[in-house]
């Protein structure tokens, strides 16, 4: 087989392949037309309508997330929202076991106040304070939390007035 014959053979194969491809494309378009889905006739736009420099007008709607971020920034509530998010995800941040026995109460001037349901858990949180501060700063940004204050369980309110003795005491053996 000469070089001319080889080139002619390749052209014939390419021509047959192109013809088959055109047939398949026509068949796919016919199938789409039967289903009611025709391919686009115009090319897709790669830039937003109005050109690359299009600006949002005041009445145009915004995506919800962007609208909330803009509102928080305009009011200066970013830090409060971030702290609220941390309080809402407390179990995810500190772990389920610690979260079952503690809850964040407040955040003020870099100090997080945590309430524990027992003195043992309050002690545990005090021992873990440096780790907790590091973890909270990872969520909120470096330097946001500088101190963790822990409160144990709160006793009931003490009645006003003098001392009272009600009923029999535990060592009352008379009568």
C-alpha positions as CSV (number, residue, x, y, z in Angstrom):
1,X,0.0,0.0,0.0
2,X,1.4,3.3,-1.1
3,X,1.3,6.6,0.9
4,X,-1.4,8.0,-1.4
5,X,-3.6,4.9,-0.9
6,X,-3.1,5.1,2.9
7,X,-4.1,8.8,3.0
8,X,-7.1,8.2,0.8
9,X,-8.2,5.3,3.1
10,X,-7.9,7.5,6.2
11,X,-10.0,10.2,4.5
12,X,-12.7,7.7,3.7
13,X,-12.7,6.4,7.3
14,X,-12.9,10.0,8.6
15,X,-15.7,10.8,6.1
16,X,-17.7,7.7,7.2
17,X,-17.1,8.6,10.9
18,X,-18.3,12.2,10.3
19,X,-21.4,11.0,8.4
20,X,-22.2,8.6,11.3
21,X,-21.8,11.5,13.8
22,X,-24.1,13.7,11.8
23,X,-26.7,10.9,11.7
24,X,-26.5,10.4,15.5
25,X,-26.8,14.1,16.1
26,X,-29.9,14.4,13.8
27,X,-31.4,11.3,15.6
28,X,-30.8,12.9,19.0
29,X,-32.4,16.2,17.9
30,X,-35.4,14.4,16.6
31,X,-35.8,12.4,19.8
32,X,-35.5,15.7,21.8
33,X,-38.1,17.3,19.6
34,X,-40.5,14.5,20.2
35,X,-40.0,14.9,24.0
36,X,-40.4,18.7,23.7
37,X,-36.8,19.5,24.6
38,X,-35.0,21.2,21.8
39,X,-31.4,22.2,22.2
40,X,-30.6,25.9,22.7
41,X,-30.4,27.9,19.5
42,X,-28.4,30.7,21.0
43,X,-25.1,30.3,22.9
44,X,-25.2,30.5,26.7
45,X,-24.3,33.8,28.3
46,X,-21.0,33.7,30.3
47,X,-21.4,37.1,31.8
48,X,-24.3,38.6,33.7
49,X,-27.0,40.5,31.8
50,X,-26.1,44.1,31.3
51,X,-22.4,43.4,30.8
52,X,-19.5,42.5,33.1
53,X,-19.9,45.6,35.1
54,X,-23.6,45.3,35.8
55,X,-24.7,46.7,39.2
56,X,-27.6,45.6,41.3
57,X,-30.3,48.2,41.5
58,X,-31.9,49.1,44.8
59,X,-35.1,47.3,44.1
60,X,-33.5,44.1,42.8
61,X,-33.8,41.0,45.1
62,X,-30.7,39.6,46.8
63,X,-29.8,36.0,47.7
64,X,-30.9,35.5,51.3
65,X,-27.5,34.7,52.7
66,X,-25.9,37.8,51.1
67,X,-28.8,40.0,52.4
68,X,-28.3,38.7,55.9
69,X,-24.5,39.3,55.7
70,X,-25.0,42.8,54.4
71,X,-27.5,43.6,57.2
72,X,-25.2,42.2,59.9
73,X,-22.3,44.3,58.5
74,X,-24.4,47.5,58.3
75,X,-25.6,47.1,61.9
76,X,-22.2,46.0,63.3
77,X,-23.6,42.7,64.5
78,X,-21.1,40.3,63.0
79,X,-19.4,39.4,66.3
80,X,-22.7,39.0,68.1
81,X,-24.0,36.7,65.3
82,X,-20.8,34.7,65.4
83,X,-21.1,34.3,69.2
84,X,-24.7,33.3,68.8
85,X,-23.7,30.7,66.2
86,X,-21.1,29.3,68.6
87,X,-23.7,29.2,71.4
88,X,-26.1,27.4,69.1
89,X,-23.5,24.8,68.0
90,X,-22.1,24.4,71.6
91,X,-22.4,20.5,71.5
92,X,-20.6,20.4,68.1
93,X,-17.7,22.6,69.4
94,X,-17.1,21.2,72.8
95,X,-18.3,17.7,72.3
96,X,-21.5,15.9,73.3
97,X,-20.4,14.8,76.8
98,X,-19.3,18.2,77.9
99,X,-22.3,19.9,76.3
100,X,-24.6,17.5,78.2
101,X,-23.4,19.0,81.5
102,X,-22.6,22.6,80.5
103,X,-24.2,25.5,78.6
104,X,-22.9,28.9,77.6
105,X,-24.6,31.7,79.4
106,X,-23.0,34.9,78.1
107,X,-20.2,36.6,76.2
108,X,-19.0,40.0,77.2
109,X,-15.7,41.8,76.8
110,X,-13.8,38.7,75.7
111,X,-15.2,36.6,78.6
112,X,-17.4,33.6,78.1
113,X,-19.5,32.5,81.1
114,X,-20.4,28.8,81.2
115,X,-22.9,27.2,83.6
116,X,-22.2,23.6,84.7
117,X,-24.8,21.3,86.2
118,X,-22.5,20.1,89.0
119,X,-19.5,21.2,90.9
120,X,-17.5,18.3,89.4
121,X,-18.3,19.4,85.9
122,X,-17.5,23.1,86.8
123,X,-14.1,21.9,88.0
124,X,-13.6,19.9,84.8
125,X,-14.4,23.0,82.6
126,X,-12.0,25.1,84.7
127,X,-9.3,22.6,84.0
128,X,-10.1,22.6,80.3
129,X,-10.4,26.4,80.1
130,X,-7.2,26.9,78.0
131,X,-8.3,24.3,75.5
132,X,-11.8,25.8,75.4
133,X,-10.4,29.3,74.8
134,X,-8.3,28.0,71.9
135,X,-11.3,26.1,70.3
136,X,-13.6,29.1,70.7
137,X,-11.0,31.4,69.1
138,X,-10.7,29.0,66.2
139,X,-14.4,29.6,65.6
140,X,-14.6,33.3,66.3
141,X,-11.2,34.6,65.4
142,X,-8.0,35.0,67.3
143,X,-8.2,37.1,70.4
144,X,-12.0,37.1,70.6
145,X,-12.2,35.0,73.8
146,X,-9.6,35.7,76.5
147,X,-11.2,34.1,79.5
148,X,-13.7,31.5,80.5
149,X,-15.7,32.0,83.7
150,X,-17.5,28.9,85.1
151,X,-20.4,28.8,87.4
152,X,-21.5,25.7,89.2
153,X,-25.0,24.8,90.2
154,X,-26.9,27.6,91.9
155,X,-28.5,26.8,95.3
156,X,-32.1,27.9,95.9
157,X,-32.8,31.3,97.3
158,X,-32.4,31.6,101.1
159,X,-35.5,32.7,102.9
160,X,-35.3,36.1,104.5
161,X,-35.4,36.5,108.2
162,X,-33.8,34.7,111.1
163,X,-32.8,31.1,111.3
164,X,-35.6,28.6,111.4
165,X,-35.9,25.0,112.5
166,X,-38.7,23.0,110.8
167,X,-39.7,19.6,111.8
168,X,-37.5,17.0,113.4
169,X,-33.8,17.0,112.7
170,X,-31.7,14.0,111.6
171,X,-30.3,13.5,115.2
172,X,-33.6,14.0,117.0
173,X,-34.0,10.9,119.2
174,X,-36.6,12.2,121.7
175,X,-40.3,11.8,121.5
